[in-house]
Structures are given as structure tokens and as C-alpha cells.
């Protein structure tokens, strides 16, 4: 067996590649914007009480540099990689930001985790999972081939959640939710909404939350079931239709066939004073409608 020593490698002018540690800090506005860009690896962001942004972690061996700069109330953190790279660019970043910061994170194949940040969040990944907490500000989360998970605190915000191939899980969100998945399950639990729009192509939809008075809910699947259990009373006009699937309604009225020659069912009824509106459509999937 042949061995090449590290000294010999150096004498040949071929330097071994090592990852670089990062430990940098910068003053920041308490409610400024922090933008993060990382191609591969992971990004973990946590809010803290200091008016500073701190970046620690490890850069990939082929990373050109870490850009860490401030422009007025905006701070940019970017992992710069070679234009053509076949490896050595995976970087793991741990970032502390002021609690009131607005956050924008963009990755390719890096997971994103966020906690204790109260400003608006825009988190996007191509093939990474996204996990965050939502507090007092709107959020927009999207992954192409990764899961999206968000934990709210029942404060009224606008939430937009999207995946192409991944599940969406939301817990204790409130206000407005717009969630869409092409190939993945979708769940919204322990929340209360004035507006809920839930759509999947290939996936199940589970809703365990309240619909407020005068609220609007639109649910649609192509291949997947819909399971709705309202938290508390609901007042709305219901319009439900399936092309190929059953309808189970715990509120009382039964569904009817849409045609003598097709398996579809439909159900229209009013619950309470009918101040809200619920529309549910499935192509291939059953519908269950109840309240706890």
C-alpha cells in the first residue's frame, strides 16, 4: 500500500482543504432586517435581547468567504461559493439576532431552523426542511422538496406555507392561513382563523382548529382525503362536493349523489347563523366534517 504524507503534499504545492470556523459579531438595529444566504448545510437562527448579530459555525473547505456586512438597518450574511463547485461548500451557521428582527433566509440544500424571532419571516429552501416559530408578524415559508413546520402562539398573523414535495404542519397559528402542497400532507391544528385556504394535489388535509364568526374556508384536494374537526361552534354555509369519495357529516344533513351514473356526492347546508362560508372540493378522496 502506498502512502503520501501531508508534508509531501505540501511540497508538491497541493494544500489540503480544511473547514474554517466562524465567530463574528456586529451591532444591529433592534428591529432591522437580517438576510441570510447559504447553499448547503444548515442555518439556525435564534432571537436574543442584544442589539447585535452574531454568526458562529463552520464553513465548507471550498467556500470563498463569508460576507457579513451592514447597510443602514439591514445586515447581510452570505456564504460565497465558487461558481463551479463539486463539493466542500457545506456550511453550518448558527446566528443570533435581535428578537424584533425581520428575517429573510434563502438556501438550496440546507435546513432552516428559527426560534424566538418576532419580526416578519421569509424562509425559502430548495431541498431543505424548514422549522420555525411564528409570533406577532406575518410569515412566508416555502420548500421545493422539504417539509415545513411552524409553531405559532395564537396571535393573529398572515401565514403563507408552500411545498412541492413535502408535508406542511402548523400548530397554534391564527388569523389567515394559505397552505399549498403538490405532493404532501397538510395539517393545521390548535389554531383559530378568519380565513383558511388549504390545497393539495396528492396529500391529505387535516384541520383541527376554530373558524371564527364570518370566517371563510376553502379546501381542495385532487388525490387525498379531507378531515375537518372544528374547535368549538361554527356558523357558516357549507358547500361540499366530491367527484369520487364519501362525505361524513357530524352536523346532521346527509350528502346526495351528484348523478345517477357517477360516484360523486354533494352536500349543502347551513350551521348556526350562516355568517361564514366553507367550500370543500375533492376529486378522489373522502370528506369528514365534525366539531369537538
C-alpha positions in Angstrom: 0.0 0.0 0.0 1.3 3.4 -0.9 1.1 6.4 1.4 1.6 10.1 0.7 2.5 12.2 3.8 1.0 15.6 4.5 4.5 17.1 4.2 4.9 15.6 0.7 1.5 17.0 -0.3 2.7 20.4 0.8 6.0 20.1 -1.1 4.0 19.3 -4.2 2.1 22.5 -3.9 -1.3 20.8 -3.2 -2.7 22.2 0.0 -5.2 20.0 1.9 -8.6 21.6 2.3 -10.0 22.2 5.8 -13.2 23.8 7.1 -13.0 27.2 8.6 -14.5 28.1 12.0 -16.6 31.3 12.1 -17.1 33.6 15.1 -18.1 37.2 14.2 -20.4 39.8 15.8 -21.8 43.1 14.6 -24.0 45.9 16.1 -27.6 45.9 14.7 -30.9 47.7 14.9 -33.3 46.1 17.3 -36.0 45.9 14.6 -33.8 45.7 11.4 -33.7 43.1 8.7 -31.3 40.2 8.6 -30.8 38.4 5.3 -29.0 35.0 5.2 -27.9 33.0 2.1 -26.4 29.6 2.4 -26.2 27.0 -0.4 -25.6 23.8 1.5 -25.5 22.7 5.1 -27.7 24.3 7.8 -28.9 27.7 9.1 -30.0 28.0 12.7 -31.4 31.4 13.8 -32.3 32.4 17.3 -33.6 35.7 18.7 -31.9 37.3 21.7 -32.2 40.5 23.7 -29.0 42.2 22.5 -28.8 44.7 19.6 -26.2 42.7 17.8 -26.0 39.9 15.2 -23.6 37.1 15.9 -22.5 34.4 13.5 -20.8 31.2 14.6 -20.3 27.9 12.9 -18.2 26.2 10.3 -17.6 27.0 6.6 -17.0 24.3 4.0 -13.4 23.8 2.8 -14.2 25.2 -0.7 -16.1 28.3 0.5 -14.5 31.5 -0.8 -15.6 33.7 2.0 -18.4 34.6 4.5 -19.9 38.0 3.6 -21.0 39.7 6.8 -21.9 43.4 6.3 -24.3 46.1 7.3 -26.1 48.7 5.2 -28.1 51.0 7.4 -30.7 48.8 9.2 -30.0 45.7 7.0 -27.4 43.1 7.7 -26.3 40.5 5.1 -24.9 37.1 5.9 -23.9 35.2 2.8 -21.8 32.1 2.2 -19.9 32.8 -1.1 -19.0 29.7 -3.0 -17.1 29.1 -6.3 -19.2 29.3 -9.5 -18.4 25.7 -10.3 -18.1 23.5 -7.2 -18.4 19.8 -6.8 -18.1 19.7 -3.0 -16.7 21.3 0.0 -19.3 24.0 0.3 -21.5 22.6 3.0 -21.6 25.2 5.8 -23.3 25.2 9.2 -24.3 28.6 10.5 -25.6 29.5 14.0 -26.9 33.1 14.0 -28.2 35.2 16.9 -30.3 38.2 16.0 -32.3 40.8 17.9 -35.7 39.5 18.8 -37.6 42.1 16.8 -35.6 41.5 13.6 -37.3 40.7 10.3 -35.7 37.7 8.7 -35.0 36.5 5.2 -33.3 33.2 4.7 -32.6 31.5 1.3 -30.9 28.1 0.9 -30.5 25.4 -1.7 -29.8 22.2 0.2 -29.7 23.5 3.7 -32.2 23.1 6.5 -33.5 26.2 8.2 -34.4 26.4 11.9 -35.7 29.6 13.6 -36.8 30.4 17.1 -37.7 33.4 19.2 -37.8 35.9 16.3 -40.8 38.2 16.4 -40.4 40.1 13.1 -41.7 39.1 9.7 -40.1 35.9 8.2 -39.4 34.9 4.6 -37.8 31.4 4.6 -37.1 29.5 1.4 -35.2 26.3 0.6 -35.0 24.1 -2.5 -34.2 20.8 -0.8 -34.1 21.5 2.9 -36.6 21.3 5.7 -37.9 24.5 7.4 -38.9 24.7 11.1 -39.8 27.9 12.7 -41.9 29.7 15.4 -44.4 32.4 14.5 -45.2 35.2 16.9 -46.6 38.7 16.1 -45.7 39.1 12.4 -46.5 37.6 9.1 -44.6 34.6 7.7 -43.9 33.2 4.3 -42.3 29.7 4.1 -41.5 27.6 1.1 -39.6 24.5 0.2 -39.5 22.5 -3.0 -38.5 19.1 -1.7 -38.6 19.6 2.1 -41.1 19.7 5.0 -42.4 22.9 6.5 -43.2 23.0 10.2 -44.4 26.1 12.1 -45.3 26.6 15.8 -47.4 29.7 16.5 -48.7 31.3 19.7 -52.3 32.1 18.6 -51.5 35.7 17.7 -53.3 36.8 14.5 -51.0 36.9 11.5 -50.9 36.1 7.9 -49.2 32.8 7.1 -48.3 31.5 3.6 -46.9 28.0 3.5 -45.9 26.1 0.3 -44.1 22.9 -0.6 -43.8 20.9 -3.8 -42.8 17.6 -2.4 -43.1 17.8 1.4 -45.5 17.9 4.3 -46.8 21.1 6.0 -47.5 21.1 9.7 -48.8 24.1 11.5 -49.7 24.4 15.2 -51.5 27.2 17.0 -51.5 29.7 14.1 -54.2 32.3 14.0 -55.6 34.9 11.6 -55.2 33.9 7.9 -53.5 30.8 6.5 -52.8 29.9 2.9 -51.2 26.5 2.7 -50.5 24.6 -0.5 -48.6 21.3 -1.3 -48.3 19.4 -4.6 -47.2 16.1 -3.1 -47.5 16.1 0.7 -49.9 16.1 3.6 -51.1 19.3 5.2 -52.3 19.8 8.8 -53.5 22.9 10.8 -54.2 22.2 14.4 -54.9 24.2 17.6 -55.5 27.5 15.7 -58.3 30.0 15.0 -58.8 31.5 11.6 -60.7 34.2 9.9 -59.5 32.9 6.5 -58.2 29.4 5.7 -57.2 28.3 2.2 -55.8 24.7 2.1 -54.9 22.9 -1.1 -53.1 19.7 -2.0 -52.7 17.7 -5.2 -51.5 14.4 -3.7 -52.0 14.5 0.0 -54.4 14.5 3.0 -55.7 17.6 4.7 -56.3 17.6 8.4 -57.9 20.7 10.2 -58.3 20.8 14.0 -58.9 24.4 14.7 -61.6 27.1 15.1 -63.3 29.0 12.3 -64.2 32.4 13.6 -67.6 34.1 13.0 -67.8 35.4 9.5 -64.8 33.3 8.5 -64.1 31.9 5.1 -62.6 28.4 4.5 -61.7 27.0 1.1 -60.4 23.4 0.9 -59.4 21.4 -2.2 -57.6 18.2 -3.0 -57.1 16.1 -6.1 -56.0 12.8 -4.6 -56.4 12.9 -0.9 -59.0 12.9 1.9 -60.2 15.9 4.0 -60.6 15.5 7.7 -62.1 18.6 9.5 -62.9 18.8 13.2 -63.8 22.3 14.3 -62.7 23.5 17.7 -66.0 24.8 19.2 -69.1 26.0 17.4 -69.1 27.2 13.9 -71.5 29.3 12.0 -71.3 29.0 8.2 -72.9 28.0 4.9 -71.3 24.7 3.7 -70.9 23.7 0.1 -69.1 20.3 -0.2 -68.6 18.2 -3.3 -66.6 15.0 -4.1 -66.1 13.5 -7.6 -65.2 10.1 -6.2 -65.4 9.9 -2.4 -67.8 9.7 0.5 -69.0 12.6 2.8 -69.4 12.1 6.5 -71.1 15.0 8.2 -71.4 15.0 12.0 -73.6 18.2 11.9 -76.6 16.2 10.6 -77.6 16.6 7.0 -76.7 13.8 4.6 -75.0 14.1 1.2 -76.7 13.2 -2.0 -75.5 11.7 -5.3 -74.5 14.3 -7.9 -75.6 11.9 -10.7 -77.2 8.5 -11.2 -74.2 7.5 -13.3 -71.3 8.9 -11.2 -70.0 8.1 -7.7 -69.8 11.8 -6.7 -71.5 13.3 -3.7 -72.6 16.8 -2.7 -73.8 18.4 0.5 -75.1 21.9 1.1 -76.4 23.1 4.5 -76.2 26.0 7.0 -74.9 25.7 10.5 -75.7 28.4 13.1 -76.5 31.8 11.7 -74.5 31.1 8.5 -72.2 34.1 8.8 -69.2 32.3 7.4 -68.6 30.3 4.3 -67.0 26.9 3.8 -66.3 25.3 0.4 -64.7 21.8 0.1 -63.9 20.0 -3.1 -62.2 16.7 -3.7 -61.6 14.7 -6.9 -60.5 11.4 -5.4 -60.9 11.5 -1.6 -63.4 11.3 1.2 -64.6 14.2 3.4 -65.2 14.1 7.2 -66.8 17.1 8.9 -67.2 17.3 12.7 -66.7 19.5 15.7 -65.4 18.7 19.2 
